[in-house]
Amino acid sequence: MRLFVTASSLVVAATLVAALETDARACGGCFSPPTEQDSVVTDHRMILSISRGQTTLYDQIHYTGKPSSFAWVLPINGQAKVGLSADVVFSALDSLTQTQVQQPPTNCPSPPSDCSRSSNAGGFSGGADAGASPSPPPDVTIIRQEVVGPYETVQLSATTPAALNTWLTAHGYNIPTDVAPIIAAYQTEHYDFLALKLVPGAGVASMRPVRVTTAGGYPVLPLRMVTAGTGATVGITLWVLGEGRYEPQNFGKFQIASQDLVWDWASSSSNYKQLRAAKSDGKTFEIESATTLSPDTISNRIRYPSFGGRGGPPIPVDAGSDYLPATSADGGVAGTSDQAREDDIATLFAGIAQTRARVTRIRGDIAHANLNVDLDLQAATDQSDLPSLRIPTQESGQPTCTIYNGCDVVGQGPRDQAQAAAKNNSTSTSSFSCAAADPSGTGGQLALFALAGFLGLAYVRSRKNKS
């Protein structure tokens, strides 16, 4: 059964490597917020921006090995627009959506109130040829060829899988044996292909994330190509930007809510990782978060990835530290790094309304055997926000609290012991508090003087009456 019958569809990234010669995977940096951070090192990190008018896939590429061996092949349907992105885009989305488990309240007792001592405790909503190249065989048609940053790219179609494989092999695309049938299957389904590799002389350090845009909006991610170069299990983190919350349709899914979590006071951590491991059976995705984030919030995080002190202004970052200057079809400079960054941001949110922008973060550790079908996404039944912050409602053990004797700190101990001491303090001071005592005795003396004066006045009046 053919998955797409229209002239436009999504694309999927795949890294093709020479067998036993290279290691190819996507990766990225991690942030450390002031809470427990439950994340794992990922193998593939992708962003899918979906609107009615177009769909763009961003893929972050990390490659170790011989640069001449690197190749990247994507099934497409219709002509695609290829551009460069930057790691900062993935870092921005990661920092804004990453699951964080926050320590629950300790519920430690406070010091007596009269003490001056402070406590210490689916469906929402080119360029010129880059110079001469060998003539393709009759069964292969080159649709478009251009240089994009450090990459040579070519979009082509083929009438037979054999012709396609022959062309790719002849042009330096080393296709692993287990990937050839997958490419053949996409060709049989009438897909075209985008092939990408490093320009001669470019090193691995030159590699940048790539974005590929096709017309139309289709929430489908062809996972079959992800099998290229992967082991028994491949980690996939996918951010879906659109005007609603998304979820897998043909794969299992789960969520981990605050009420599912247990906070261990002894280790200062939760059971989040254990729960995720138990639910991750190689064929399910976790909906980590689904949040309403304005394009301005994400854009500013891309433009200003570092901020000053608390309450301080954002620190400007030169676009050249993240982006290469924009290039023309022949690889020449066509614009500044600032222009390249703004074009990347504009593409990320193209067709998505400012007031309805949503980001769904989906994570899966998928077994190689289950990458035999594409990932169909659909509008989630529950369209409410799923915050990235979790606060466990269950606990194991007790926090350590400050123990008070009256207004004095006498030590540290389990919360039960501190609460018992606080209860005793409350009972012993119920009829006499620190604030009611008058250690100087001045108040008592004044009261006696007043009583004496009253008695004296009564005695004088009595004498006058008698006289």
Secondary structure, DSSP 4 states (H G I P E B T S, - for coil): --S--SS-------EE--TTT-EEE--------SSEE-----SEEEEEEE-SSEEEEEE--EEES-GGG-EEEEEESS--EEEE--HHHHHHHHHHH--EEPPPP--PPPPPTT--SPP-----------S--PPPPTTEEEEEEEEETTEEEEEEEESSHHHHHHHHHHTT----TTTHHHHHHHHHTT-EEEEEEEPTT--GGG---EEEEEES---EE-GGGGGTT--SEEEEEEEEEESS-EEESSSEEE---GGG-EEETTTTEESHHHHHHHH--SSEEEEEEEEE--HHHHHHHHH--SB-STTPPBPP--GGGT-PPPB-TBS-B-S-HHHHHHHHHHHHTTT--GGG-EEEEEEEEEEGGGTTS-EEEEE-S--S-B-SEE--SEEES--EEEEEETTEEEEEEEHHHHHHHHHHHHHHTSSS-TTT--TT-HHHHHHHHHHHHHHHHHHHHHHHHH-
